[in-house]
């Protein structure tokens, strides 16, 4: 995790060095002064909303199962939806609720279609993973206010630079096996570029344009992407439940995109 964050920060520095027109950035107020409140939000989203969920996810997975982890993943968008309503004061309409329900049903359908045994989990591990999924919501809720005043790329860069600090002491206690680490290096680099760098920037830029409640529903796209990668890269077979789940998620996201923004005016973190 630490290597991924450090590499991701390097990619973000390279992106920041590109001319603004190459990055497709519009001319907005992106050089506002960082207030004490902004810095507090930045540390919160970096540590509580980015580093902590990774730690909880890894610890919980050791005590439970990947199937249970996937089943618990809808807690993240649900947490964002609740936070958007309670913290950001965003009005959530029927479209958000319907889309959320479609996303939950779709995620469960995809997980059910897999070969994992949902009975192999453990309550303690499930609770830890559930807490991790809910903590992921903190990032979106805290970032919403920041990206409205600051460059989304800079927010992503600063968050990545800060996020590895609480992870480093834990990484130092883990044994290092070069024989196992080197073959995985390519995947770490790919994750650092696609997920940590491009993924964060894209999420932050989109978060500046739409409400946090609507953004929450796009989290449900993750299992669809995982399903597609499994088929294309790993040659995995797809069953009817998985296809149904993907369709439900696509319909839910479409509802959120077409109807969700019409029921909310956005908000800022109080």
C-alpha positions as CSV (number, residue, x, y, z in Angstrom):
1,X,0.0,0.0,0.0
2,X,2.8,2.4,0.8
3,X,4.6,1.7,-2.5
4,X,1.4,2.3,-4.3
5,X,0.8,5.6,-2.6
6,X,4.4,6.8,-3.2
7,X,4.3,5.8,-6.9
8,X,0.8,7.4,-7.2
9,X,2.2,10.6,-5.8
10,X,4.9,10.6,-8.4
11,X,2.4,10.1,-11.2
12,X,0.3,13.0,-9.8
13,X,3.4,15.3,-9.7
14,X,4.0,14.5,-13.4
15,X,0.4,15.3,-14.2
16,X,0.6,18.6,-12.3
17,X,3.7,19.6,-14.3
18,X,1.7,19.4,-17.6
19,X,0.1,22.6,-19.0
20,X,-3.4,23.2,-17.7
21,X,-4.9,23.0,-21.2
22,X,-3.4,19.5,-21.6
23,X,-5.2,18.4,-18.5
24,X,-8.5,19.9,-19.6
25,X,-8.7,22.1,-16.5
26,X,-11.1,25.0,-16.8
27,X,-10.2,28.5,-15.3
28,X,-11.7,28.5,-11.8
29,X,-10.5,29.7,-8.5
30,X,-7.9,27.1,-7.8
31,X,-5.3,29.1,-5.9
32,X,-7.5,30.0,-2.9
33,X,-5.6,30.2,0.4
34,X,-5.6,27.1,2.4
35,X,-7.4,27.8,5.7
36,X,-7.0,25.9,8.9
37,X,-10.3,24.3,8.2
38,X,-9.1,23.2,4.7
39,X,-6.0,21.7,6.2
40,X,-8.0,19.8,8.8
41,X,-10.3,18.4,6.0
42,X,-7.2,17.4,4.0
43,X,-5.7,15.5,6.9
44,X,-9.1,13.9,7.7
45,X,-9.7,12.7,4.1
46,X,-6.1,11.5,3.8
47,X,-5.9,9.5,7.0
48,X,-9.5,8.7,8.1
49,X,-10.9,8.5,4.5
50,X,-7.9,7.0,2.6
51,X,-5.3,5.3,4.8
52,X,-7.6,3.9,7.5
53,X,-10.0,2.1,5.1
54,X,-7.1,0.3,3.5
55,X,-5.8,-0.8,6.9
56,X,-9.2,-2.0,8.1
57,X,-9.9,-3.7,4.8
58,X,-6.6,-5.7,4.9
59,X,-7.1,-6.7,8.6
60,X,-10.7,-7.6,8.1
61,X,-10.0,-9.7,5.0
62,X,-7.5,-11.8,7.0
63,X,-10.2,-12.7,9.5
64,X,-13.1,-13.0,7.1
65,X,-13.6,-13.8,3.4
66,X,-13.4,-11.9,0.1
67,X,-17.0,-12.8,-0.6
68,X,-18.1,-11.1,2.6
69,X,-15.9,-8.1,1.7
70,X,-17.7,-7.8,-1.6
71,X,-21.1,-8.2,0.0
72,X,-20.3,-5.4,2.4
73,X,-19.0,-3.0,-0.3
74,X,-22.4,-1.3,-0.7
75,X,-21.9,0.3,2.7
76,X,-19.5,2.8,1.1
77,X,-22.1,4.5,-1.2
78,X,-24.7,4.1,1.5
79,X,-22.4,5.9,3.9
80,X,-21.8,8.7,1.4
81,X,-25.6,9.1,0.8
82,X,-26.3,9.3,4.5
83,X,-23.3,11.7,5.0
84,X,-24.5,13.9,2.1
85,X,-27.9,14.2,3.7
86,X,-26.8,14.7,7.3
87,X,-23.4,16.5,7.0
88,X,-23.5,18.3,3.6
89,X,-27.3,19.0,3.9
90,X,-27.9,17.7,0.4
91,X,-31.5,16.9,-0.3
92,X,-31.8,13.3,-1.5
93,X,-34.6,12.5,-3.9
94,X,-36.4,9.4,-4.9
95,X,-34.0,8.9,-7.8
96,X,-31.1,8.5,-5.3
97,X,-32.9,6.0,-3.2
98,X,-34.1,3.9,-6.2
99,X,-30.6,4.0,-7.8
100,X,-29.1,3.0,-4.4
101,X,-31.4,0.0,-4.2
102,X,-30.6,-1.1,-7.7
103,X,-26.9,-0.8,-6.9
104,X,-27.2,-2.9,-3.7
105,X,-29.2,-5.6,-5.6
106,X,-26.8,-5.6,-8.5
107,X,-23.7,-6.0,-6.2
108,X,-25.3,-8.8,-4.3
109,X,-26.2,-10.5,-7.6
110,X,-22.6,-10.3,-8.9
111,X,-21.3,-11.7,-5.6
112,X,-23.8,-14.6,-5.6
113,X,-22.8,-15.5,-9.1
114,X,-19.2,-16.2,-7.9
115,X,-17.8,-19.4,-6.6
116,X,-16.9,-18.0,-3.1
117,X,-18.5,-19.5,-0.1
118,X,-20.2,-16.8,1.8
119,X,-20.2,-19.0,5.0
120,X,-16.5,-18.8,5.5
121,X,-16.5,-15.3,7.1
122,X,-16.1,-14.4,10.7
123,X,-18.2,-11.8,12.5
124,X,-15.1,-9.9,13.9
125,X,-13.6,-9.6,10.4
126,X,-16.9,-8.6,8.9
127,X,-17.3,-5.8,11.4
128,X,-13.8,-4.5,10.7
129,X,-14.4,-4.6,6.9
130,X,-17.8,-2.9,7.4
131,X,-16.0,-0.1,9.3
132,X,-13.5,0.2,6.5
133,X,-16.2,0.5,3.8
134,X,-17.9,3.2,5.8
135,X,-14.6,5.1,6.3
136,X,-14.1,5.3,2.6
137,X,-17.2,7.5,2.6
138,X,-15.2,10.1,4.6
139,X,-13.0,10.9,1.6
140,X,-15.9,12.0,-0.6
141,X,-17.6,13.9,2.1
142,X,-14.5,15.8,3.1
143,X,-13.2,16.3,-0.4
144,X,-16.5,17.9,-1.6
145,X,-15.8,21.2,0.1
146,X,-12.1,21.2,-0.9
147,X,-12.5,20.7,-4.6
148,X,-15.0,23.6,-4.8
149,X,-12.2,26.0,-3.7
150,X,-9.0,24.2,-4.8
151,X,-7.6,22.4,-7.8
152,X,-8.9,18.8,-7.7
153,X,-5.4,17.6,-8.9
154,X,-3.7,19.4,-6.0
155,X,-6.2,17.9,-3.5
156,X,-5.5,14.5,-4.9
157,X,-1.7,15.1,-4.7
158,X,-1.7,16.4,-1.2
159,X,-4.0,13.6,0.0
160,X,-1.7,11.0,-1.5
161,X,1.4,12.5,-0.1
162,X,-0.2,12.5,3.4
163,X,-1.9,9.1,3.2
164,X,1.2,7.0,3.3
165,X,2.5,8.5,6.6
166,X,0.2,6.4,8.9
167,X,0.8,3.3,6.6
168,X,4.6,3.4,6.7
169,X,5.0,2.2,10.4
170,X,2.8,-0.7,9.7
171,X,4.6,-1.6,6.4
172,X,7.9,-1.5,8.2
173,X,6.8,-4.4,10.5
174,X,5.9,-6.6,7.5
175,X,8.5,-9.1,6.2
176,X,9.8,-8.3,2.7
177,X,10.2,-11.2,0.2
178,X,11.8,-9.9,-3.0
179,X,11.0,-13.1,-4.9
180,X,7.3,-12.5,-4.3
181,X,7.4,-8.7,-4.6
182,X,9.1,-8.3,-7.9
183,X,6.5,-10.2,-10.0
184,X,3.8,-8.1,-8.4
185,X,5.6,-4.8,-9.1
186,X,3.9,-4.3,-12.4
187,X,0.5,-4.6,-10.8
188,X,1.5,-2.1,-8.1
189,X,2.6,0.4,-10.7
190,X,-0.6,-0.1,-12.7
191,X,-2.7,0.4,-9.6
192,X,-0.7,3.5,-8.6
193,X,-1.3,5.0,-12.1
194,X,-4.9,4.1,-12.7
195,X,-6.4,3.9,-9.2
196,X,-4.3,6.3,-7.1
197,X,-3.5,8.9,-9.6
198,X,-6.0,9.0,-12.5
199,X,-8.8,7.6,-10.4
200,X,-8.5,10.2,-7.6
201,X,-8.2,13.1,-10.0
202,X,-11.2,12.0,-12.0
203,X,-13.2,11.5,-8.9
204,X,-12.3,14.9,-7.5
205,X,-13.1,16.7,-10.7
206,X,-16.4,15.0,-11.0
207,X,-17.2,15.7,-7.4
208,X,-16.7,19.4,-8.1
209,X,-19.5,19.2,-10.8
210,X,-22.1,17.0,-9.1
211,X,-23.5,16.3,-5.6
212,X,-21.8,13.8,-3.3
213,X,-25.1,11.9,-3.2
214,X,-25.0,11.3,-7.0
215,X,-21.2,10.5,-6.9
216,X,-21.9,7.8,-4.2
217,X,-23.9,5.8,-6.7
218,X,-21.0,5.6,-9.1
219,X,-19.2,3.4,-6.5
220,X,-21.5,0.6,-7.6
221,X,-19.7,0.6,-10.9
222,X,-16.7,-1.1,-9.3
223,X,-18.0,-4.6,-9.3
224,X,-19.1,-4.2,-12.9
225,X,-15.5,-3.2,-13.8
226,X,-14.2,-6.1,-11.8
227,X,-16.5,-8.4,-13.7
228,X,-15.4,-7.1,-17.0
229,X,-11.7,-7.4,-16.1
230,X,-12.2,-10.9,-14.9
231,X,-13.7,-11.9,-18.2
232,X,-11.3,-10.0,-20.5
233,X,-8.0,-10.5,-18.6
234,X,-8.5,-13.7,-16.6
235,X,-10.9,-15.6,-18.9
236,X,-13.5,-16.1,-16.1
237,X,-17.0,-17.3,-17.1
238,X,-20.0,-15.0,-16.4
239,X,-23.3,-16.5,-15.2
240,X,-26.8,-15.1,-15.5
241,X,-26.8,-13.6,-12.0
242,X,-23.6,-11.6,-12.8
243,X,-25.1,-10.3,-16.0
244,X,-28.3,-9.4,-14.2
245,X,-26.4,-7.6,-11.4
246,X,-24.3,-5.6,-14.0
247,X,-27.5,-4.5,-15.7
248,X,-29.1,-3.5,-12.4
249,X,-26.1,-1.4,-11.5
250,X,-26.0,0.3,-15.0
251,X,-29.7,1.1,-14.7
252,X,-29.2,2.5,-11.2
253,X,-26.3,4.7,-12.2
254,X,-28.3,5.9,-15.3
255,X,-31.2,6.9,-13.0
256,X,-28.8,8.8,-10.7
257,X,-27.1,10.6,-13.6
258,X,-30.3,11.5,-15.4
259,X,-32.6,12.2,-12.5
260,X,-30.5,12.5,-9.4
261,X,-29.0,15.9,-10.0
262,X,-32.4,17.4,-10.6
263,X,-33.3,16.9,-6.9
264,X,-30.2,18.3,-5.2
265,X,-28.4,21.6,-5.2
266,X,-25.2,20.3,-3.7
267,X,-23.7,21.3,-0.4
268,X,-20.6,22.1,1.7
269,X,-19.2,20.4,4.7
270,X,-20.5,22.2,7.8
